[in-house]
Amino acid sequence: MADKFRVIEGGGEKRDVAHTMLELGREARRAARQLALAPRQRKNAALMVAAGLLRTSMRDVLEANARDMEAATAANASKANLDRLLLTEARVEAMAKGLEDITALPDPVGRVLATYERPNGLKIERVATPLGVIGVIYESRPNVTADAGALCLKAGNAAILRGGSDSFHSSRIIHACLVEGLRTAGLPDAAISLVPTRDRAAVGEMLKGLGGHVDVIVPRGGKSLVERVQEDARVPVFAHLEGIVHVYVDGAADLEKAKTLVLNSKLRRTGICGAAETLLVDEAAAGTHLAPLVTMLLDKGCEVRGDDLVRATDPRVKEATEADWHTEYLEAIISVKVVAGLQAAMDHIATYGSNHTDCIITESEQAAERFLAEVDSAIVLHNASTQFADGGEFGFGGEIGIATGRMHARGPVGLEQLCSFNYRVRGDGQTRP
């Protein structure tokens, strides 16, 4: 399978993308049937071998990534995109460790979610089952190849991965490690497939469902990619359009705690979807908290765009426009606004937020509980950095993405969210009158 679909372009060779993608879907469906019955030990063995290969292939992985980085730099990729694309020894090690962490998690397949008996004696169980075949379409981040492939495998699903053209070489070598792990464990190569072309037509074929062989699509990338997937997909989608993440500093916030949390939420990694993009400060705390927070951000190299009250604190602050409140910067820029208390903050989030991740910083339990209950986002935090919006930090061993919809999965999509369920009914000759 890996050789059959290795690359379908280059060197004068051309194949029909639609035909190749349909075959990819058929192979994935056959693999999914085997994976649904695969024992935990075999799936874990594949992941442990892949983790070891990532480490022993470190030089090859970094060389492939250097080719991708060189091409992206020449194409004038943004600083945020380059950061997402970059692999270092530490990031490759984190990928390998992530695979090992997933093996340590309980197998989600076969869990009995509920059991009960009907008056007529029928015994009914609701049992977790794999979703089937999951298509993952992503940009830049080559680590998604490992994360998504491993999570799908552990949950008994076949994965069809379509990485971005900018991470093509990086993703191919990471995928090769995964495939070798599958082979060693006696699992089909098609359990984790990598689309063998950079032709954008392959994305269109995946969105059509590959002849009914794709059960769900997960997009991970910029707004334009996710919009296209949501508009064109003929199969269910787990997705978030953008992460317009808010941090609200309440009137009862501790200043030092607020400084620590705001700094980490914004600047730990600016290019991830959990990075804070808007800071809201309660007018009751503006006199004591606003200037220190704004000055701290500016001194750390973050551009601040604010309303009139914010601009009055420091001449370096730029004027915020209406567009700023709608913007996911994914770089060292933040919009800041003074609001008239908790209700005004929640109203602002409801108007401009993307239902992704939002945080309140306060020592008032009453204010915190209102915020947690009333802010309608997939992840809502109290006195914790928004950068925790990540499946690994939730104990999921990683994530395949963040879902901001309300159907089936919401928030980090980990192993449990990659399962469906069926009902298993045991009787003793009962018939329906």
C-alpha positions as CSV (number, residue, x, y, z in Angstrom):
1,M,0.0,0.0,0.0
2,A,2.7,2.5,0.9
3,D,4.6,1.8,-2.3
4,K,1.5,1.6,-4.4
5,F,0.4,5.2,-3.5
6,R,3.8,6.7,-2.7
7,V,3.8,9.7,-5.1
8,I,1.5,10.4,-8.0
9,E,3.3,13.4,-9.4
10,G,6.8,14.5,-10.4
11,G,9.3,13.2,-12.9
12,G,6.8,13.4,-15.7
13,E,4.6,10.8,-14.0
14,K,0.9,11.6,-13.8
15,R,-2.0,9.6,-12.6
16,D,-5.7,10.4,-12.3
17,V,-6.1,11.9,-8.8
18,A,-9.8,10.9,-8.5
19,H,-9.0,7.3,-9.3
20,T,-6.1,7.2,-6.9
21,M,-8.1,8.8,-4.1
22,L,-11.0,6.4,-4.6
23,E,-8.6,3.5,-4.3
24,L,-7.1,5.1,-1.1
25,G,-10.6,5.2,0.3
26,R,-11.4,1.6,-0.5
27,E,-8.1,0.4,1.1
28,A,-8.8,2.5,4.2
29,R,-12.3,1.0,4.5
30,R,-10.9,-2.5,4.4
31,A,-8.3,-1.5,7.0
32,A,-10.9,0.0,9.2
33,R,-12.8,-3.3,9.4
34,Q,-9.6,-5.0,10.7
35,L,-8.7,-2.2,13.1
36,A,-12.2,-2.3,14.7
37,L,-11.2,-5.8,15.9
38,A,-7.5,-5.2,16.6
39,P,-6.4,-5.9,20.2
40,R,-5.0,-3.0,22.2
41,Q,-1.6,-4.7,22.4
42,R,-1.2,-4.7,18.7
43,K,-2.2,-1.1,18.2
44,N,0.2,-0.1,21.1
45,A,3.0,-2.1,19.6
46,A,2.7,-0.2,16.3
47,L,2.9,3.1,18.1
48,M,5.9,2.1,20.2
49,V,7.8,1.0,17.1
50,A,6.9,4.3,15.3
51,A,8.0,6.3,18.4
52,G,11.4,4.6,18.3
53,L,11.8,5.2,14.6
54,L,11.1,8.9,15.0
55,R,14.0,9.1,17.4
56,T,16.4,7.0,15.3
57,S,15.4,8.9,12.2
58,M,15.9,12.3,13.8
59,R,18.5,13.5,11.3
60,D,16.4,12.4,8.3
61,V,13.3,14.1,9.8
62,L,15.1,17.4,10.4
63,E,16.7,17.3,6.9
64,A,13.3,16.8,5.3
65,N,11.9,19.6,7.4
66,A,14.7,21.9,6.4
67,R,13.7,21.4,2.7
68,D,10.1,22.4,3.6
69,M,11.3,25.4,5.7
70,E,13.6,26.6,2.8
71,A,10.7,26.4,0.3
72,A,8.2,28.1,2.7
73,T,10.7,30.9,3.4
74,A,11.3,31.4,-0.3
75,A,7.5,31.6,-0.7
76,N,7.3,34.4,1.9
77,A,5.3,32.3,4.5
78,S,4.3,34.3,7.5
79,K,6.2,34.0,10.8
80,A,3.3,32.2,12.4
81,N,3.2,29.6,9.5
82,L,7.0,29.1,9.7
83,D,6.7,28.5,13.4
84,R,4.0,25.9,12.9
85,L,6.1,24.2,10.2
86,L,9.4,24.1,12.0
87,L,10.6,20.9,13.6
88,T,13.4,20.8,16.1
89,E,14.9,17.9,18.0
90,A,12.7,18.9,20.9
91,R,9.6,18.9,18.8
92,V,10.4,15.5,17.2
93,E,11.0,14.1,20.6
94,A,7.7,15.5,21.7
95,M,6.1,13.7,18.8
96,A,7.7,10.4,19.8
97,K,6.7,11.0,23.5
98,G,3.2,11.7,22.3
99,L,2.9,8.4,20.6
100,E,4.1,6.7,23.8
101,D,1.6,8.6,25.9
102,I,-1.2,7.4,23.7
103,T,-0.2,3.8,24.2
104,A,-0.6,4.4,28.0
105,L,-4.2,5.5,27.6
106,P,-7.1,3.0,28.0
107,D,-8.4,1.6,24.8
108,P,-11.6,3.5,24.1
109,V,-13.1,0.7,21.9
110,G,-15.5,-1.7,23.5
111,R,-16.1,0.4,26.6
112,V,-19.6,-0.2,28.0
113,L,-21.1,3.2,28.2
114,A,-24.4,2.2,29.7
115,T,-26.3,-1.0,30.6
116,Y,-29.9,-1.6,31.6
117,E,-32.6,-4.1,31.5
118,R,-36.1,-3.6,30.1
119,P,-39.3,-4.9,31.9
120,N,-39.6,-7.6,29.2
121,G,-36.1,-9.0,30.2
122,L,-34.1,-7.5,27.3
123,K,-30.6,-6.6,28.4
124,I,-29.2,-3.6,26.6
125,E,-25.7,-2.3,26.5
126,R,-24.4,0.9,24.8
127,V,-20.9,0.1,23.7
128,A,-18.2,2.4,22.2
129,T,-17.2,1.6,18.6
130,P,-14.8,3.2,16.1
131,L,-16.1,5.9,13.8
132,G,-14.6,4.1,10.8
133,V,-12.5,6.1,8.3
134,I,-11.4,9.6,9.3
135,G,-10.0,12.1,6.8
136,V,-7.7,14.7,8.2
137,I,-6.8,17.8,6.1
138,Y,-4.2,20.0,7.6
139,E,-1.7,22.8,6.9
140,S,1.9,23.5,8.0
141,R,2.1,21.4,11.2
142,P,3.9,18.2,10.3
143,N,3.4,16.9,13.8
144,V,-0.3,16.4,13.0
145,T,0.8,13.5,10.8
146,A,1.9,11.6,13.9
147,D,-0.7,12.9,16.3
148,A,-3.7,12.3,14.1
149,G,-2.5,9.0,12.8
150,A,-1.8,7.7,16.3
151,L,-5.1,8.8,17.8
152,C,-7.1,7.4,14.9
153,L,-5.3,4.1,15.2
154,K,-5.7,3.8,19.0
155,A,-9.5,4.5,18.6
156,G,-9.7,1.7,15.9
157,N,-10.2,4.0,13.0
158,A,-8.4,4.2,9.6
159,A,-6.9,7.6,8.8
160,I,-6.4,9.3,5.5
161,L,-4.1,12.2,6.1
162,R,-3.7,15.1,3.6
163,G,-0.9,17.3,4.9
164,G,-0.2,20.8,3.5
165,S,2.0,21.1,0.5
166,D,4.4,23.2,2.7
167,S,5.0,20.2,5.0
168,F,5.1,17.6,2.2
169,H,8.6,16.2,2.8
170,S,8.4,16.3,6.6
171,S,5.0,14.5,6.6
172,R,6.2,11.8,4.3
173,I,9.1,10.7,6.5
174,I,7.0,10.9,9.7
175,H,4.3,8.8,7.9
176,A,7.0,6.3,6.9
177,C,7.8,5.7,10.6
178,L,4.1,5.1,11.3
179,V,3.8,2.6,8.4
180,E,6.8,0.7,9.6
181,G,5.2,0.5,13.0
182,L,2.0,-0.9,11.5
183,R,3.9,-3.5,9.5
184,T,5.9,-4.6,12.5
185,A,2.6,-5.1,14.5
186,G,0.9,-7.0,11.7
187,L,-1.6,-4.2,10.9
188,P,-2.4,-3.0,7.4
189,D,-0.5,-0.2,5.9
190,A,-3.7,1.5,4.9
191,A,-4.6,2.0,8.6
192,I,-2.7,5.3,8.3
193,S,-2.6,6.6,4.7
194,L,-0.9,9.8,3.5
195,V,-2.3,11.4,0.4
196,P,0.5,11.0,-2.1
197,T,0.1,14.3,-4.0
198,R,0.1,18.0,-3.5
199,D,-2.6,18.5,-6.1
200,R,-5.4,20.4,-4.5
201,A,-7.9,18.2,-6.3
202,A,-7.2,15.5,-3.7
203,V,-8.8,17.7,-1.1
204,G,-11.9,18.0,-3.2
205,E,-12.1,14.2,-3.6
206,M,-11.9,13.8,0.2
207,L,-14.6,16.3,0.8
208,K,-16.9,14.3,-1.6
209,G,-16.4,11.3,0.7
210,L,-14.3,9.0,-1.6
211,G,-17.3,7.0,-2.8
212,G,-18.8,6.7,0.7
213,H,-15.6,5.5,2.3
214,V,-14.9,8.6,4.5
215,D,-17.0,8.9,7.7
216,V,-15.8,12.2,9.0
217,I,-13.5,15.0,8.0
218,V,-11.3,16.9,10.4
219,P,-9.7,20.1,9.1
220,R,-6.7,21.7,10.9
221,G,-5.5,25.0,9.4
222,G,-6.3,28.6,8.6
223,K,-9.7,30.1,8.2
224,S,-9.8,29.7,4.4
225,L,-9.2,26.0,4.6
226,V,-11.8,25.4,7.3
227,E,-14.4,27.5,5.5
228,R,-13.8,25.5,2.3
229,V,-14.2,22.2,4.2
230,Q,-17.3,23.3,6.0
231,E,-18.9,24.6,2.8
232,D,-18.0,21.7,0.4
233,A,-17.9,18.6,2.6
234,R,-20.5,16.0,1.9
235,V,-19.6,14.1,5.1
236,P,-19.7,15.3,8.8
237,V,-17.0,17.7,9.9
238,F,-15.2,18.2,13.3
239,A,-13.8,21.7,13.1
240,H,-13.3,25.2,14.4
241,L,-13.2,28.1,12.0
242,E,-10.8,30.2,14.1
243,G,-9.7,30.8,17.7
244,I,-10.7,34.3,18.8
245,V,-9.7,33.7,22.4
246,H,-10.5,36.1,25.1
247,V,-9.0,36.7,28.6
248,Y,-11.2,38.7,30.9
249,V,-9.5,40.3,33.9
250,D,-12.2,40.8,36.5
251,G,-12.3,43.6,39.1
252,A,-11.5,41.0,41.8
253,A,-8.4,39.7,39.9
254,D,-5.0,39.4,41.6
255,L,-2.7,41.6,39.6
256,E,0.4,39.3,39.8
257,K,-1.6,36.3,38.8
258,A,-3.2,38.2,36.0
259,K,0.2,39.3,34.6
260,T,1.5,35.7,34.7
261,L,-1.6,34.3,33.0
262,V,-2.0,37.0,30.3
263,L,1.7,36.8,29.4
264,N,1.5,33.0,29.0
265,S,-1.9,33.0,27.3
266,K,-0.6,35.4,24.6
267,L,3.1,34.9,24.1
268,R,4.0,31.3,25.0
269,R,3.2,30.3,21.5
270,T,1.4,32.9,19.4
271,G,0.7,30.7,16.4
272,I,-1.6,28.1,18.1
273,C,-5.4,28.3,18.3
274,G,-5.4,28.6,22.1
275,A,-3.4,31.8,22.1
276,A,-5.2,34.8,23.5
277,E,-6.2,37.4,20.9
278,T,-8.3,39.9,23.0
279,L,-7.8,41.1,26.6
280,L,-10.8,42.5,28.4
281,V,-10.2,44.5,31.6
282,D,-13.0,45.3,34.1
283,E,-13.3,49.1,34.5
284,A,-13.3,48.4,38.3
285,A,-9.7,47.1,38.0
286,A,-8.5,49.5,35.2
287,G,-6.9,51.9,37.6
288,T,-4.6,49.3,39.1
289,H,-4.3,46.5,36.5
290,L,-4.6,48.0,33.0
291,A,-1.3,49.9,32.8
292,P,0.8,47.1,34.2
293,L,-0.7,44.6,31.9
294,V,-0.4,46.7,28.8
295,T,3.2,47.8,29.7
296,M,4.2,44.2,30.3
297,L,2.9,43.1,26.9
298,L,4.6,46.0,25.1
299,D,7.9,45.4,26.9
300,K,7.8,41.7,25.8
301,G,7.5,42.7,22.2
302,C,3.8,42.3,21.8
303,E,1.9,44.9,19.7
304,V,-1.1,46.3,21.6
305,R,-4.2,47.7,19.9
306,G,-6.7,49.3,22.2
307,D,-9.6,51.6,22.8
308,D,-9.1,55.2,24.1
309,L,-8.7,54.2,27.7
310,V,-6.0,51.6,26.8
311,R,-4.2,54.1,24.5
312,A,-4.0,56.6,27.3
313,T,-1.8,54.2,29.3
314,D,1.1,54.1,26.9
315,P,1.9,56.0,23.7
316,R,3.0,52.8,22.1
317,V,-0.5,51.4,22.0
318,K,-2.1,51.6,18.6
319,E,-5.8,52.4,17.9
320,A,-8.1,49.3,17.7
321,T,-10.6,49.2,14.9
322,E,-13.8,47.2,14.7
323,A,-11.9,44.6,12.7
324,D,-9.5,43.9,15.5
325,W,-12.2,42.4,17.8
326,H,-12.9,39.9,15.0
327,T,-9.3,39.0,14.3
328,E,-7.3,35.9,15.1
329,Y,-3.8,37.3,14.9
330,L,-1.7,34.2,15.5
331,E,1.2,36.5,16.1
332,A,2.5,38.9,18.7
333,I,-0.5,41.3,18.5
334,I,-3.3,41.6,21.0
335,S,-6.4,43.8,21.1
336,V,-7.3,45.3,24.6
337,K,-10.6,46.8,25.8
338,V,-11.9,48.2,29.0
339,V,-15.4,46.8,29.8
340,A,-18.1,47.7,32.4
341,G,-17.9,44.5,34.4
342,L,-18.6,40.8,34.0
343,Q,-21.8,41.1,32.0
344,A,-20.2,43.5,29.5
345,A,-17.3,41.1,29.1
346,M,-19.6,38.2,28.4
347,D,-21.6,40.3,25.9
348,H,-18.4,41.2,24.1
349,I,-17.3,37.5,23.9
350,A,-20.8,36.5,22.7
351,T,-20.6,39.1,19.9
352,Y,-17.0,38.6,18.8
353,G,-15.9,35.2,20.0
354,S,-15.6,32.0,18.0
355,N,-16.8,29.6,20.8
356,H,-13.3,28.2,21.1
357,T,-11.6,29.1,24.4
358,D,-12.2,31.9,26.9
359,C,-10.8,32.7,30.3
360,I,-11.7,34.7,33.4
361,I,-9.1,35.8,35.9
362,T,-10.7,36.6,39.3
363,E,-10.6,35.7,43.0
364,S,-14.4,35.9,43.1
365,E,-15.9,32.4,43.0
366,Q,-19.3,33.9,42.2
367,A,-18.0,35.8,39.1
368,A,-16.0,32.7,38.1
369,E,-19.0,30.4,38.3
370,R,-21.2,32.8,36.3
371,F,-18.5,33.0,33.6
372,L,-18.0,29.2,33.4
373,A,-21.8,28.7,33.2
374,E,-22.8,31.5,30.8
375,V,-19.9,31.7,28.3
376,D,-20.9,29.4,25.5
377,S,-17.4,28.2,24.4
378,A,-16.0,24.7,23.9
379,I,-13.4,25.5,26.6
380,V,-13.9,27.9,29.5
381,L,-11.2,28.5,32.1
382,H,-10.9,30.2,35.5
383,N,-7.4,31.4,36.5
384,A,-5.6,29.2,34.0
385,S,-3.8,30.0,30.7
386,T,-5.7,29.6,27.5
387,Q,-2.7,27.8,26.1
388,F,-4.1,24.7,28.0
389,A,-6.6,24.4,25.1
390,D,-4.9,21.3,23.9
391,G,-5.8,17.6,24.1
392,G,-2.6,16.6,25.7
393,E,-3.1,19.0,28.5
394,F,-6.6,17.5,29.1
395,G,-5.2,14.1,29.5
396,F,-6.3,12.9,26.1
397,G,-2.7,12.0,25.0
398,G,-3.0,14.6,22.2
399,E,-5.8,15.7,20.0
400,I,-6.9,15.5,16.4
401,G,-8.3,19.0,16.6
402,I,-10.6,21.3,18.5
403,A,-14.3,21.2,17.7
404,T,-16.5,24.2,18.4
405,G,-19.7,22.7,17.1
406,R,-22.3,21.1,19.3
407,M,-22.8,17.8,17.6
408,H,-21.0,14.6,18.9
409,A,-17.7,16.2,19.9
410,R,-16.8,19.6,21.4
411,G,-13.5,20.9,22.6
412,P,-10.3,18.8,22.1
413,V,-11.1,15.8,20.0
414,G,-9.3,12.9,21.6
415,L,-9.7,9.1,21.7
416,E,-13.2,9.1,23.2
417,Q,-14.5,11.6,20.7
418,L,-13.1,9.5,17.9
419,C,-15.6,6.8,18.8
420,S,-19.3,6.3,18.1
421,F,-21.4,3.6,19.8
422,N,-23.9,0.9,19.1
423,Y,-26.6,-0.9,21.2
424,R,-26.1,-4.6,21.9
425,V,-29.3,-6.3,22.9
426,R,-29.5,-9.7,24.5
427,G,-32.7,-11.6,24.8
428,D,-34.1,-15.0,25.5
429,G,-36.8,-15.4,22.9
430,Q,-38.7,-12.2,23.4
431,T,-41.1,-11.0,20.7
432,R,-42.9,-7.7,20.3
433,P,-46.7,-8.0,20.7
